[in-house]
Amino acid sequence: MFTSSSFLPLAVFPHRHSAGFSLMEVMITLSIATILMSVAIPSFQTFTRTNRIAAITNQLSSSFQYARSEAVTRGKTVTVCKSNDVSDSTPTCVSGANWQDGWVVFVDDNGDGDLDTGETPLRVSEAINNTVLITTSTTNFANFVRFRPDGQSLGASIATGTLLICTAPEQRRIVFNAIGRLRIETGTCT
């Protein structure tokens, strides 16, 4: 059975320390974490804003490049117009809308910059983040950008123009040259 040697008195075991943290250790750790977060959060916000504006710029510019490519391929005018009813089964061009409300790429048979009955929508882009503002530097591309079968861009009257994409303080500009090619520039919102 049990002998007296199988039970040792408590005094024989060495003193054990508790496995927790002292209040001072917790306070120092929280202070360091607070300092690191105060440095990291603004950097993360800048990173997020830069990625958001880059994604929107890429989405809009790829729609323009797609429209230009389709105009050359099809030998017809292809238009990108702003629209605030892109979720409808038959979206329309809406001059009172904003570019950030969405846009439609379509074959513009009559070249009027408006999506008429019988014209083929090719691509529809939904509304984008409401913290982004897309405007134009002139009224030329205020409502639409057309691409002729030779790839040249046309707004309301001339071939050149700029769309401004702004998420303060960052800005991207989609600039169209006289032959319809576009380039993207960076800047700051004013």
N, C-alpha and C positions, 0 to 999 in steps of 0.2 A: 504494500500500500504506500501511503505517503510517508516519507521520512521528513524529519525536520530540516534536512538539507535541501529538499525540493522547494521550500519557500524561503526566499531570502528577504531579509528586512529591507525596507525602503531606503535606508541610509546607505546601502551598498551601491545602489544605482547612482551614476553621476548626475549632476544637476543639468537639466535640459532647459534650453532657452525657448521662448515662445517663437513661433514661425511668422509673426506679423511684422508690420512696418511701424516705425515710430512716427509720431506726428511730424517731427522735423523732416524725416525722409519723404513723407507724403507732400508736405508743403514745398520742398525743393523741387520735387518731380513735377508738381503742378505749375510752379513758376517757370520752369524750363519749357514745359509743354505750351504754356501761354505765350512765351516769347517766340517760340518756333511757329505757332499758329498765326501770330500777328505778322510775321514775315511771309508765311506761305499763302495766306488767304488772298491778299492783294495780287500776288503773282498768279495765283490760280484764276482769279477773276479776269485778269488781263489775258491769260491763256485762253479762257473760255470765250471771251469777247472776240479775240483774234480768230479763233476757229469758227465761231458763228458767222462772222462777216465773210470769211474765206469760203465757207460752204455755200452761203447765199450767192456770193459773187460767182462761184463756179456753177451753181444751178442756173442762174440767169444767163451767164455767158455761154454755157453749153446749149441752152435753148436757142440762142442767136446763131451759134455755129451750126447747130442742127438745121435750123431754118435755111441758112445760107447753102448748106450742102444739099438739102432737098430741092431748093430752087434750081441749082445747077443740074442736079440729077434728073429732075422732072421736066426741066425746060419751062417752068412756070413761075410766076411770082408767089413767094411764100412770105407770110406776114406773121409777126409776133405782136399781139396786142394785149393791153392790160384788161383785166376782167375781174369783177367781184362776184360772179356767179359761176365759178369754175366747177362747183359741185353739182350743178344742174345737168340733166341729161343732154341738153343742147346749150352749152355755154355761149355767151355773146361777148363782143367787144363793148366795153363800157368806158366812154371818155371821162365820166365823172369818178371812176375808180382810181385807185393808186396802184402803182406797180407792185407794191408789197401785198396787195389783195389777191394777186395771182395773175397768170397770163395764159394765153392760148396761142399755139403755133398752128397755122392752118394754110392750106392751099388757097390763095386769094385769086380766083379766076378772073375777076374784073379789076383787080389791082387797086381797089378803093380803100384798103386798110380796115375793112369791116367784115366780120364773119357773117356772110349772107346765107340764106337758105340754099342748100345744094353744095356749098363749099365744104371741103373735107378738113375737119380738125385732125391734126397729126399728133399733138401732144398738149396736155393740159397740166399746168403747175398750180398747186394749191397755194393758199395764202401762207405767208411766212411769219416768223416771229414778230410780234407787235412792237418790239424795241428797235426794229430796223426800219429806216426810212429810205425809200428809193425815189429819187427825183431826177430831173434832167437839167442840164446847164442852159438849154435853150428850149423853145417850144417845138423844135423840129421833131424830137422823139418823145413828145409829151404823151401821146396816146398809142403809138405803134411804131414798129420798125419793119419795113418791107425789104425783101431781097429779090432782085430781078434775076432772070435766068442766067445772066452773066456773073452773078454773085455780088453785084454792087448793092449797097444798102441805100435805102431812101426813107426819109422820114416824111413829114408833111410837105417839105419842099426841096430839101437838099440832101446830099449823100452823107455828110459828116455830122457828128453829134456825140454827146457824152451823157451817160447815165451815171448818177452819183448814188452810191450805196453807203449809208451812214449808220454806225452804231457808235455814238459818241464815246471817246474822241476819235475813233478810227474811221477812216473812209477808204473806199475803193471806187475807182472810176473805170467804167467800161467805155473806151474811146473808140469810135468808128472812124476809119479813114475814108478817103474818097472812093476806094474800090471795094469797100465792104468788109475789109479785115478789121478785127478788133484787137485791142491790147488792153491790159489791165494795169492801172497805176494805183499807187497807194498815196495816202495823204491824211489829213486830219479834217474833221468836220468843223464847219464855221457856224 
